[in-house]
Amino acid sequence: MVNNWLKIIQRKLVPPRCALCGDTGFADFDLCAGCLDDLPRNLRCCYRCGEPFESEIALPSLCGRCLKRSPQFDETYAPYLYRYQMPYLIGQLKFGRDYKNARLLALLLGEHIAADAELPELLLPMPLHPHRYRERGFNQSIEIARHLARRFELPLDLYSVVRSRDTLHQTGLPAKQRRKNMRGAFRLQKSLKADHVAIVDDVMTTGATASALAGVLKQAGVGRVDVWVCARA
């Protein structure tokens, strides 16, 4: 109750402002109603990997890639497409250290999760290799996951899995090369006491990174692995 009152007072004193146009924010979002409506929704997609379908199709369905080669994770929740305004919102957090965007992205993702997802037992932010972490100074997936963990009252696991190999940047690599690049990238360093885990990340391209991490979790005895991402490329 105290936290709710503090939030109400904060909104009165410092009302949310749209991160895209600067107008007054809508409800609790740092986006105005118009910019919120303009965000590119991922409405028709493969339920396993979140890849958008180009035409109308009966849902839930699997894409051709998942039918041919299923990823290690079970389901993906990706409410937006990585187009138009989404690269800016994610990029400002990831490269511009605009931490308020972590809250905004978590709110956007959280609305989708609350409506459609079965909640897991814990959240696991996508790990960064220590070298990449020192270079960037923070992990954007952890910042997003913190807000989601508070909203859904879920434990946040930051230590069970580490990124043991500093892989090449995935950008520009074809799908096959991305899978090869991620082999042996993650290592379990602490036992997991959960049967259902959700990996949290900012954006998914082919799903190769999430699949590699999910494979490590499955080998450790996790029964179901979902992926929660803000946007799908």
C-alpha positions, -999 to 999 in steps of 0.1 A, spaced: 0 0 0 29 24 9 45 16 -25 13 23 -43 9 57 -26 45 66 -34 39 58 -71 8 79 -71 27 109 -55 56 104 -79 33 104 -110 17 136 -97 50 153 -91 68 139 -121 42 128 -147 55 104 -174 68 119 -206 68 102 -240 102 89 -248 95 94 -285 78 127 -289 80 144 -254 42 147 -249 25 136 -217 27 99 -211 -4 77 -213 -13 60 -180 19 48 -164 38 46 -197 67 68 -208 48 70 -241 19 91 -252 -13 73 -264 -5 80 -301 31 67 -300 20 37 -280 -6 28 -307 21 33 -334 44 6 -319 47 -23 -344 28 -52 -328 38 -88 -335 2 -101 -338 6 -131 -361 37 -152 -352 51 -187 -346 43 -196 -310 77 -213 -306 101 -187 -319 80 -156 -323 89 -152 -360 61 -131 -377 40 -146 -404 36 -126 -435 0 -136 -441 -31 -146 -421 -28 -180 -406 -47 -201 -380 -31 -196 -346 -13 -211 -327 11 -223 -355 47 -232 -361 68 -215 -387 87 -235 -413 120 -231 -396 107 -245 -363 90 -274 -382 123 -282 -398 146 -276 -368 129 -269 -335 148 -246 -310 156 -258 -275 130 -234 -259 93 -241 -258 75 -208 -264 84 -172 -272 65 -141 -260 75 -112 -282 48 -85 -283 65 -61 -308 85 -62 -340 120 -48 -341 110 -21 -365 103 16 -366 104 30 -330 115 -2 -312 152 -2 -323 154 34 -309 138 25 -276 160 -6 -271 191 11 -285 188 41 -261 188 16 -232 215 -7 -246 239 18 -259 228 51 -245 223 39 -209 188 54 -208 177 33 -178 141 46 -178 136 27 -210 142 -5 -191 111 3 -171 91 12 -202 102 -19 -221 93 -41 -191 59 -24 -189 52 -31 -226 64 -67 -223 47 -72 -190 13 -62 -204 16 -90 -230 28 -115 -204 0 -107 -180 -26 -113 -208 -12 -145 -225 15 -163 -205 17 -190 -179 41 -176 -153 74 -195 -148 90 -203 -114 119 -179 -120 133 -154 -145 168 -157 -160 181 -126 -178 203 -134 -208 239 -134 -195 266 -113 -209 302 -124 -210 323 -106 -183 344 -88 -210 312 -75 -227 298 -66 -193 329 -45 -184 328 -29 -218 291 -19 -216 290 -14 -178 256 -31 -173 234 -58 -187 202 -44 -204 184 -78 -200 189 -77 -162 175 -41 -160 144 -52 -179 140 -84 -159 143 -66 -125 110 -47 -133 93 -79 -145 104 -98 -114 89 -71 -92 57 -69 -112 50 -107 -112 67 -114 -78 91 -139 -94 126 -147 -83 154 -134 -105 184 -157 -111 216 -139 -119 242 -165 -110 232 -201 -121 243 -197 -157 273 -177 -170 284 -169 -205 317 -187 -206 328 -178 -241 329 -143 -256 312 -151 -289 313 -130 -321 286 -104 -325 256 -122 -341 246 -93 -363 251 -101 -399 257 -138 -394 234 -163 -412 213 -186 -391 236 -216 -395 266 -196 -385 248 -181 -355 241 -216 -342 277 -226 -346 289 -193 -330 268 -201 -299 281 -236 -293 295 -239 -258 287 -203 -250 269 -209 -217 279 -229 -187 258 -239 -156 277 -230 -124 249 -235 -99 221 -260 -98 186 -248 -108 156 -257 -86 129 -249 -111 110 -269 -137 97 -238 -156 121 -210 -165 117 -178 -186 147 -163 -203 144 -125 -205 161 -105 -233 157 -73 -252 154 -86 -288 154 -119 -307 167 -123 -343 170 -160 -352 167 -174 -316 201 -191 -318 214 -175 -286 182 -182 -266 182 -218 -280 218 -224 -268 210 -211 -233 177 -231 -232 197 -262 -242 219 -258 -211 189 -254 -189 172 -285 -204 204 -305 -198 203 -293 -162 168 -308 -158 145 -278 -165 113 -291 -180 101 -260 -198 119 -229 -211 100 -199 -224 116 -168 -239 103 -133 -230 116 -106 -254 105 -71 -260 108 -73 -298 113 -99 -326 133 -91 -357 
